[in-house]
Amino acid sequence: MFVNGATASVPYFTIVLRKGYGLGAMAMAAGNYHASTFTVSWPTGEFGGMGLEGAVRLAYRRELAAISDPAAREAEFRRHVAESYERGKAISTASVLEIDDVIDPAETRNWILRGLNSIAPRPPRAGKKRTQIEPW
Protein backbone atom coordinates (compact mmCIF):
# COMPACT_ATOMS: atom_id res chain seq x y z
CA MET A 1 0.00 0.00 0.00
CA PHE A 2 2.89 2.38 0.74
CA VAL A 3 4.36 1.92 -2.75
CA ASN A 4 0.99 2.18 -4.48
CA GLY A 5 0.11 5.35 -2.59
CA ALA A 6 3.52 6.90 -3.18
CA THR A 7 3.39 6.23 -6.92
CA ALA A 8 -0.26 7.14 -7.53
CA SER A 9 -0.75 9.44 -10.48
CA VAL A 10 -4.25 10.52 -9.48
CA PRO A 11 -5.10 13.26 -6.97
CA TYR A 12 -4.75 11.88 -3.45
CA PHE A 13 -6.61 13.37 -0.48
CA THR A 14 -6.72 12.08 3.08
CA ILE A 15 -9.79 12.66 5.23
CA VAL A 16 -9.73 11.01 8.67
CA LEU A 17 -13.22 10.41 10.01
CA ARG A 18 -12.46 8.49 13.21
CA LYS A 19 -9.17 6.72 13.87
CA GLY A 20 -5.78 7.26 12.26
CA TYR A 21 -3.54 4.81 14.10
CA GLY A 22 -0.19 3.33 13.15
CA LEU A 23 1.15 2.10 9.86
CA GLY A 24 -2.31 1.30 8.53
CA ALA A 25 -3.27 4.96 8.71
CA MET A 26 0.03 6.01 7.19
CA ALA A 27 -0.41 3.54 4.33
CA MET A 28 -3.90 4.85 3.66
CA ALA A 29 -2.44 8.37 3.56
CA ALA A 30 0.03 7.46 0.76
CA GLY A 31 2.91 6.82 3.15
CA ASN A 32 2.62 9.86 5.40
CA TYR A 33 0.21 12.65 6.19
CA HIS A 34 2.17 15.10 4.01
CA ALA A 35 2.13 13.00 0.82
CA SER A 36 -1.43 13.72 -0.25
CA THR A 37 -2.68 17.02 -1.63
CA PHE A 38 -4.30 17.65 1.73
CA THR A 39 -4.90 15.79 4.96
CA VAL A 40 -7.86 16.88 7.06
CA SER A 41 -9.86 15.33 9.85
CA TRP A 42 -13.34 15.54 11.21
CA PRO A 43 -13.48 16.65 14.87
CA THR A 44 -14.04 12.98 15.80
CA GLY A 45 -10.60 12.03 14.43
CA GLU A 46 -8.00 10.43 16.70
CA PHE A 47 -4.31 9.93 15.93
CA GLY A 48 -1.57 7.81 17.42
CA GLY A 49 1.20 5.38 16.69
CA MET A 50 -1.15 2.56 17.65
CA GLY A 51 -4.44 2.10 19.50
CA LEU A 52 -4.19 4.43 22.48
CA GLU A 53 -5.12 1.91 25.18
CA GLY A 54 -2.58 -0.59 23.85
CA ALA A 55 0.04 2.15 23.69
CA VAL A 56 -0.57 3.00 27.36
CA ARG A 57 -0.29 -0.68 28.33
CA LEU A 58 3.10 -0.87 26.58
CA ALA A 59 4.52 2.50 27.56
CA TYR A 60 3.54 2.28 31.24
CA ARG A 61 3.87 -1.49 31.65
CA ARG A 62 6.43 -1.35 34.49
CA GLU A 63 4.80 1.58 36.25
CA LEU A 64 1.40 -0.13 36.22
CA ALA A 65 2.84 -3.49 37.29
CA ALA A 66 4.45 -1.82 40.32
CA ILE A 67 1.01 -0.80 41.67
CA SER A 68 -0.23 -3.68 43.81
CA ASP A 69 -3.79 -2.47 44.39
CA PRO A 70 -5.91 -3.46 41.33
CA ALA A 71 -8.26 -0.48 41.74
CA ALA A 72 -5.35 1.98 41.96
CA ARG A 73 -3.69 0.31 38.96
CA GLU A 74 -6.88 0.64 36.93
CA ALA A 75 -7.26 4.29 37.98
CA GLU A 76 -3.69 5.05 36.92
CA PHE A 77 -4.23 3.23 33.62
CA ARG A 78 -7.42 5.24 32.96
CA ARG A 79 -5.59 8.49 33.78
CA HIS A 80 -2.87 7.72 31.22
CA VAL A 81 -5.47 6.68 28.64
CA ALA A 82 -7.37 9.96 29.15
CA GLU A 83 -4.12 11.92 28.66
CA SER A 84 -3.39 9.94 25.48
CA TYR A 85 -6.86 10.61 24.09
CA GLU A 86 -6.42 14.32 24.81
CA ARG A 87 -3.08 14.38 22.94
CA GLY A 88 -4.49 12.23 20.13
CA LYS A 89 -7.50 14.42 19.34
CA ALA A 90 -7.62 15.81 15.83
CA ILE A 91 -7.39 19.41 17.06
CA SER A 92 -4.23 18.58 19.04
CA THR A 93 -2.71 16.83 16.03
CA ALA A 94 -3.52 19.77 13.76
CA SER A 95 -1.85 22.15 16.21
CA VAL A 96 1.50 20.41 15.69
CA LEU A 97 1.21 20.47 11.87
CA GLU A 98 0.60 16.76 11.28
CA ILE A 99 -2.64 17.46 9.45
CA ASP A 100 -3.80 20.50 7.52
CA ASP A 101 -7.08 21.21 9.27
CA VAL A 102 -9.96 19.91 11.36
CA ILE A 103 -13.11 20.44 9.34
CA ASP A 104 -16.84 20.38 9.87
CA PRO A 105 -18.11 17.13 8.30
CA ALA A 106 -20.54 19.19 6.20
CA GLU A 107 -17.50 20.80 4.50
CA THR A 108 -16.03 17.48 3.30
CA ARG A 109 -17.48 17.68 -0.20
CA ASN A 110 -16.17 21.24 -0.64
CA TRP A 111 -12.67 20.14 0.42
CA ILE A 112 -12.72 17.33 -2.14
CA LEU A 113 -13.98 19.63 -4.90
CA ARG A 114 -11.40 22.32 -4.11
CA GLY A 115 -8.72 19.65 -4.05
CA LEU A 116 -9.76 18.31 -7.44
CA ASN A 117 -9.88 21.81 -8.90
CA SER A 118 -6.43 22.65 -7.50
CA ILE A 119 -4.70 19.88 -9.44
CA ALA A 120 -3.03 20.99 -12.65
CA PRO A 121 -4.97 19.63 -15.61
CA ARG A 122 -3.41 16.81 -17.59
CA PRO A 123 -3.02 17.31 -21.30
CA PRO A 124 -6.32 16.38 -22.94
CA ARG A 125 -6.59 13.13 -24.82
CA ALA A 126 -7.26 13.42 -28.51
CA GLY A 127 -10.77 14.74 -28.98
CA LYS A 128 -11.49 15.27 -25.24
CA LYS A 129 -11.66 18.49 -23.23
CA ARG A 130 -11.22 18.73 -19.43
CA THR A 131 -13.83 20.76 -17.58
CA GLN A 132 -13.86 22.16 -14.06
CA ILE A 133 -15.76 20.13 -11.50
CA GLU A 134 -18.67 22.16 -10.22
CA PRO A 135 -19.97 22.00 -6.64
CA TRP A 136 -23.42 20.51 -6.20
N, C-alpha and C positions, 0 to 999 in steps of 0.2 A: 504494500500500500504506500510506503514511503516513496519508492521509486516512481510508481504510477502518479502519485500526487505531484512529485517534484518535476516530472516531465510532461505534465498535462499541457496541452496547447489550447485549452478552452478557458474562459474566465473561471476563476476559482474564488469562491466566497465562503467564509466560515461564519456560521451563526449558531452559537451555543444556546440551546433552550434550557437544559437542566444541568447535566454533569459533564465536565471536561476533565477527566482524570487520566493520568499516565500516558503511556505510549499509544494507546488506542485513540485517545483524543488528538495527540500530535499527528498520528497517521491520517486521521480524518481531516486534519487541517493542513494537508500537503507537506507534512514534515515538521512544521513549527507554526506558531501563530502569526508569524510575520511573512510567511510564504504566499498567502492568498492576497487578493486585491484588498480585502478588508476582513477583519475578524471582529465581530460584535457579539454581544450576549444579551439575552433577556435578563431582567432583574432576578429571575429564578436561577440563573446560572451559578454553578459552583466549579472551582478549579483546584487542582492539587496533583501531586506526583502519583498518587494512588488514592483509593477510597480513604476518606479522612479518618474513619474509625480504625481501619487497619493500620494506617500510618501512625496513629497515636499508640496502638498496641505495640508496634515495632520500636518507635522512637523512645517510648517511656517504659519499655519492658522491665528494666532493672528497677527503676523507681517504683513502679507499681507492684512488682514482686516483693519489694522490701516492706510494704505496708501489710501487716498481719491481719488487721481487721477487715473482713470482706466488705462491709458497708463503707468504710473509709476509703478502701481501694476503689470501689465503684464510684464514689463521689469524686475522687481525684481523677479517675478516668473520664468521667462526664465533664469535669472542668476543662481538661485538656481538649476533649472533643469540641466543646463549645468554643474554645479559643481558636481551634483549627477551622471550624465553620465560619467564624467571624473573619479570619484571614483569607479564607477561600471564596468568600462572596464575590460575585461579579464586580461590584463597585470597588472592592478592595483591589482586585486584580487589575481593573482598568486604571486605578490610581498609580500603579507602578509600571504602566506602559506595556503590559503583556497583551492587552486587547485594545482595539480602537475606541470602543464606546459601549455603554450599556444602554440599550434602546427599549422603548415601549414596544411590546409585541405588535401593536397595531401599525407600527412603522416598518415592519419587516419587508413588506412588498416594496415600499419606496426605496429602501436600502438596496434591494436586489436590482430594481430598475435603474437606479443611479449607478450602481456598479456596472451593469451591462452597458449603459450609455457612456461610461467613462473609458471603456476599452477602445483602443484604436481600431478602426475598421480594417478588416482584412481586404486585400484586393478582391474585387468581385470576380466570380467565375464568369466564364463567357456567357453573355446573355442574361445575367442576373444582376440586380441592383440591391444593395443593402439599405434598409430603412431604419430609422430610429425606432426604438421600442417605446410605445406610448403608455403612460400609466392608465389604469382602469378608470 
